[in-house]
């Protein structure tokens, strides 16, 4: 019997891209505070995949990489690695309803 694999990472990566400033503000407030949000950020996922072609295996893609500008005027890259783990919650002798 073939196990069906579900892609849990892609939706999270899409959400991070859509809400990147808010994501950083919530999870990494110090990094968020150092970024000049008046300047546009740019996602570099394609560039990273070109540097390491073996990083794409089936549906598992390289995580989010964004180029940002810091308040001091320097360019910086932000790498976000998302690891989504699905676990079934089971209690010994209990039945989920």
C-alpha positions as CSV (number, residue, x, y, z in Angstrom):
1,X,0.0,0.0,0.0
2,X,1.4,3.4,-1.0
3,X,1.4,6.1,1.7
4,X,-0.2,9.3,0.6
5,X,2.1,12.3,1.3
6,X,0.5,15.6,2.0
7,X,2.3,18.9,1.3
8,X,2.1,20.8,4.6
9,X,5.0,23.2,3.9
10,X,3.8,25.0,0.8
11,X,0.8,26.7,2.4
12,X,2.9,28.0,5.3
13,X,5.5,29.3,2.9
14,X,2.9,31.1,0.9
15,X,1.5,32.7,4.1
16,X,5.0,33.8,5.1
17,X,5.5,35.4,1.8
18,X,2.2,37.2,1.9
19,X,2.6,38.4,5.4
20,X,6.4,38.6,5.6
21,X,6.7,41.9,7.6
22,X,4.0,40.7,10.1
23,X,5.7,37.3,10.4
24,X,9.0,38.8,11.3
25,X,7.4,41.3,13.6
26,X,5.7,38.5,15.6
27,X,8.4,35.9,15.7
28,X,11.6,38.0,15.4
29,X,10.8,41.5,16.7
30,X,14.5,42.5,16.9
31,X,15.1,41.6,13.3
32,X,11.9,43.4,12.3
33,X,13.0,46.5,14.1
34,X,16.4,46.6,12.2
35,X,14.8,46.5,8.8
36,X,14.0,49.6,6.7
37,X,10.4,48.7,5.7
38,X,10.2,51.8,3.5
39,X,12.3,49.9,1.1
40,X,10.9,46.9,-0.7
41,X,12.0,43.4,0.3
42,X,12.6,40.8,-2.4
43,X,12.3,37.0,-2.2
44,X,15.3,35.1,-3.6
45,X,14.0,31.5,-3.6
46,X,14.7,31.0,-7.3
47,X,18.3,32.3,-6.9
48,X,18.9,30.0,-4.0
49,X,17.6,27.0,-5.9
50,X,20.0,27.8,-8.8
51,X,22.9,27.8,-6.4
52,X,21.9,24.4,-5.0
53,X,19.9,22.4,-7.6
54,X,19.8,19.4,-5.3
55,X,17.8,21.4,-2.7
56,X,14.6,20.6,-4.5
57,X,13.5,17.0,-3.9
58,X,10.0,16.2,-5.0
59,X,7.6,18.6,-3.3
60,X,10.2,19.7,-0.7
61,X,11.5,23.1,-1.8
62,X,14.1,25.4,-0.4
63,X,12.5,27.6,2.3
64,X,12.0,31.4,2.1
65,X,15.0,33.7,1.4
66,X,14.4,37.5,1.3
67,X,16.7,40.3,0.6
68,X,15.9,43.3,2.9
69,X,17.5,46.6,3.6
70,X,18.6,47.5,7.1
71,X,18.1,50.9,8.7
72,X,21.8,51.4,8.5
73,X,21.5,51.2,4.7
74,X,23.2,47.7,4.3
75,X,21.7,44.8,2.4
76,X,20.9,41.7,4.4
77,X,19.3,38.3,3.6
78,X,16.7,36.7,5.8
79,X,16.4,32.9,5.7
80,X,13.3,31.4,7.0
81,X,13.1,27.6,7.5
82,X,9.7,26.1,8.1
83,X,9.4,22.6,9.4
84,X,5.7,21.6,9.7
85,X,5.2,18.3,11.5
86,X,1.9,16.6,11.6
87,X,1.3,14.4,14.6
88,X,-1.8,12.6,15.6
89,X,-2.8,13.2,19.2
90,X,-3.5,10.0,21.0
91,X,-4.2,9.4,24.6
92,X,-3.8,5.9,26.0
93,X,-7.2,4.2,26.3
94,X,-9.1,7.2,25.0
95,X,-11.2,7.6,21.9
96,X,-11.5,10.9,20.0
97,X,-15.0,11.9,19.1
